[in-house]
């Protein structure tokens, strides 16, 4: 159960969400362009759920598509077939004259851009696309049609804990770090086990719940305080959102977690996301929505190689390196690779090294507790929490 004080704080919170169930439309027959642009859209939480079309729809079929849907904005690939895209602008605006259409171009074509703007397009973006170019476009669109965009508060900070490879101790670090921030004085903290297949937070903390993050995902934009209270469990002053007990249920097509994470940010000072790793669309979304990504590895050679691959993959997913923090767990000066060598291999600074404290961690795990703060792991954890 949530504490009474937190319940009151949440009840008074103006939760950030669309005023209506607005969807973003992406019409992009160019597969390469779509693969580049979709991850960027995931990093702009002001956008609603994305409906994707990989073919230009016939103009006569647009009426059926718009029936019962609230759509805005629309991103339109205008390079694959300029004539079809140009005609589609007019067809889309006949369905909704206020629809904001941003044309996507593989290269600069000033004459065609001007034609599209005169046809009714609101703006344009030219490849290669970046978040830095997309965000100002969305800000301009939101100022002219604010009722269709999420109005976001600063909210809490989201940390996404990702292992470079299995067995690096990322989950142990995630729940210890969440508890350490509670010990440091943060009032409202959420620990979310978002590993859909092999989540182990419930085992480590000896928790059970009839609900999981899957239930929060299914609620989407309809999440509210009363629903949330039923979904989370409590452990040592933390709220905990668990992974599903039945890992086969509903994982084939996980929806975008943006609404769930935005809701959590509005309710908590700190949100810690425990994940299964960096790979796949689901993990890519989590990394994109996080303020910081803690990439956990050990100083063994296989883990370092995995770290190199993980960083390369996150870069392809357009996750900015500036928000990635490398944490080397179970570090030993006498065994494995030095911190300087790791930094050279990764081309990234090591944020923190955690010492190996196997016996203390195993004892705490068996008892469903955290490691004592005065031990070497506990002292290092306190240093990491303020790093």
Residue pairs with C-beta under 8 A, 6 or more apart in sequence:
1 229
1 234
2 10
2 229
2 232
2 234
2 239
5 187
6 187
6 188
6 239
6 267
7 225
7 229
9 188
9 267
10 225
10 228
10 267
11 225
13 225
13 266
13 267
14 153
14 266
15 223
15 224
15 263
15 266
16 150
16 151
16 152
16 153
16 155
16 262
16 266
17 150
17 221
17 259
17 262
17 263
18 48
18 148
18 149
18 150
18 221
19 147
19 148
20 70
20 147
20 148
21 48
21 70
21 221
22 48
22 70
22 71
22 72
22 148
22 149
23 48
23 49
23 50
23 51
23 69
23 70
23 71
24 41
24 47
24 48
24 49
24 50
24 51
24 71
24 72
24 73
24 74
24 75
25 50
25 51
25 53
25 71
25 73
25 74
25 75
26 34
26 37
26 38
26 41
26 50
26 51
26 52
26 53
26 74
26 75
27 53
27 56
27 57
27 74
27 75
27 76
27 77
27 85
27 88
28 34
28 37
28 52
28 53
28 54
28 75
28 76
28 77
28 80
28 104
29 54
29 55
29 56
29 77
29 80
29 81
30 77
30 79
30 80
30 106
31 54
33 77
33 79
33 80
33 104
33 106
33 127
34 52
34 54
34 77
36 127
36 128
36 129
36 318
37 75
37 104
37 129
38 50
38 52
39 284
39 288
39 317
39 318
40 129
40 130
40 131
40 134
40 318
41 47
41 50
41 75
41 134
42 256
42 258
42 284
42 285
42 288
42 289
43 131
43 288
43 289
43 318
44 131
44 134
44 135
44 138
45 150
45 152
45 258
45 261
45 262
45 289
46 138
46 142
46 149
46 150
46 152
47 73
47 138
47 149
47 150
48 148
48 150
49 220
49 255
49 256
50 256
51 69
51 71
56 80
56 81
56 84
56 85
56 88
57 65
57 88
59 87
59 88
59 90
59 91
62 91
62 92
62 94
62 95
63 95
65 95
66 95
66 96
70 148
71 96
71 99
72 96
72 98
72 99
72 100
72 145
72 148
73 99
73 100
73 101
73 102
73 122
73 138
73 141
73 148
74 92
74 99
74 100
74 101
74 102
75 101
75 102
75 104
75 125
76 85
76 88
76 89
76 92
76 101
76 102
76 103
76 104
76 121
77 85
77 103
77 104
78 85
78 86
78 103
78 104
78 105
78 112
78 116
78 124
79 85
79 104
79 105
79 106
79 107
82 112
85 103
85 116
86 115
86 116
86 119
89 101
89 103
89 116
89 119
89 120
89 121
90 119
90 120
92 99
92 101
93 99
93 101
93 120
98 145
100 122
100 123
100 141
100 144
100 145
101 120
101 121
101 122
102 121
102 122
102 123
102 124
102 125
102 137
102 141
103 113
103 116
103 121
103 123
103 124
103 125
104 124
104 125
104 126
104 127
104 129
105 112
105 113
105 124
105 125
105 126
105 127
106 126
106 127
107 126
107 127
108 126
113 124
116 124
117 124
122 141
122 144
123 137
123 140
123 141
125 133
125 134
125 137
130 318
131 318
131 320
138 149
141 149
142 149
150 262
152 262
153 265
153 266
155 262
155 265
155 266
156 188
156 264
156 265
156 266
156 267
156 268
156 269
156 270
156 271
157 265
157 269
157 270
157 271
157 291
157 292
158 261
158 264
158 265
158 271
158 273
158 289
158 290
158 291
158 292
159 177
159 270
159 271
159 272
159 273
159 290
159 291
159 292
159 293
159 294
160 273
160 275
160 286
160 287
160 289
160 290
160 292
160 293
160 294
161 170
161 171
161 173
161 174
161 177
161 272
161 273
161 274
161 275
161 294
161 296
162 170
162 275
162 277
162 278
162 283
162 286
162 287
162 293
162 294
162 295
162 296
162 310
163 169
163 170
163 275
163 276
163 277
163 296
163 297
164 277
164 278
164 295
164 296
164 297
164 303
164 306
164 307
164 309
164 310
165 277
165 297
165 302
165 303
165 306
165 307
165 310
166 277
168 296
168 297
168 298
168 303
168 329
168 330
169 296
169 298
169 329
169 330
169 354
169 361
170 274
170 275
170 294
170 296
170 329
171 193
171 195
171 200
171 201
171 204
171 274
172 204
172 361
172 365
173 294
173 296
173 327
173 329
173 354
174 191
174 201
174 272
174 273
174 274
175 191
175 201
175 204
175 205
175 272
175 274
175 370
176 370
176 371
176 377
176 381
177 272
177 294
177 381
177 384
177 385
178 189
178 190
178 191
178 238
178 270
178 272
179 236
179 238
179 370
180 381
180 382
180 384
180 385
181 189
181 270
181 272
181 385
182 189
182 236
182 237
182 238
183 373
183 382
184 382
184 385
184 386
186 269
186 270
187 269
188 239
188 267
188 268
188 269
188 270
189 237
189 238
189 239
189 268
189 269
189 270
189 271
189 272
190 232
190 238
190 239
190 240
190 241
190 264
190 267
190 268
190 270
190 271
190 272
191 201
191 235
191 238
191 239
191 240
191 241
191 272
191 274
192 213
192 240
192 241
192 264
192 271
192 272
192 273
192 274
193 199
193 200
193 201
193 202
193 213
193 240
193 241
193 242
193 243
193 274
194 213
194 241
194 243
194 257
194 273
194 274
194 275
194 282
194 286
195 243
195 274
195 275
195 276
196 214
196 243
196 244
196 247
196 251
196 254
196 276
196 282
197 247
197 251
197 276
198 247
198 276
199 242
199 243
199 244
199 247
199 274
199 276
201 207
201 240
201 242
201 243
201 274
202 208
202 209
202 242
202 243
202 245
204 365
204 368
205 235
205 240
205 368
206 368
207 233
207 235
207 240
207 242
208 233
209 231
209 232
209 233
209 242
211 230
211 231
211 242
212 231
212 241
212 242
212 243
212 244
212 245
213 241
213 242
213 243
213 244
213 260
214 244
214 249
214 250
215 231
216 223
216 228
216 231
216 241
216 260
216 263
217 254
217 255
217 257
217 260
218 255
219 227
219 260
220 255
220 259
220 260
221 259
223 259
223 260
223 263
225 267
228 263
228 267
231 241
232 239
232 240
232 241
233 239
233 240
233 241
233 242
234 240
236 370
239 268
241 264
244 250
244 251
254 281
254 282
256 285
257 282
257 285
257 286
257 289
258 285
258 289
261 271
261 273
261 286
261 289
264 271
265 271
273 286
273 290
275 283
275 286
276 283
277 283
277 310
278 284
278 287
278 295
278 310
278 313
278 314
279 310
279 313
284 317
284 319
287 293
287 314
287 317
287 319
288 317
288 318
288 319
290 323
291 323
292 323
292 324
292 325
293 314
293 319
293 323
293 324
293 325
294 325
294 327
294 351
295 307
295 310
295 311
295 314
295 324
295 325
295 326
295 327
296 327
296 329
297 303
297 304
297 306
297 307
297 326
297 327
297 328
297 329
298 328
298 329
298 330
298 331
298 336
299 328
299 330
299 331
299 332
299 335
299 336
299 337
299 338
299 339
299 342
299 353
300 336
300 337
301 336
301 337
304 337
304 342
304 345
304 346
307 326
307 342
307 345
307 346
308 345
308 346
311 321
311 324
311 346
311 347
311 348
314 321
314 324
315 321
321 348
324 348
325 351
325 352
325 387
326 342
326 346
326 348
326 349
326 350
326 351
327 350
327 351
327 352
327 353
327 354
327 384
328 339
328 342
328 350
328 352
328 353
328 354
329 354
330 354
330 355
330 356
330 358
331 339
331 353
331 354
331 355
331 356
332 355
332 356
337 345
339 350
339 353
342 350
343 349
343 350
351 384
351 387
352 380
352 383
352 384
352 387
353 380
354 377
354 380
354 381
354 384
355 376
355 377
355 380
357 371
357 375
357 376
357 377
360 371
360 372
360 375
360 377
361 371
361 377
364 370
364 371
364 372
370 378
371 377
371 378
371 381
372 378
373 379
373 381
373 382
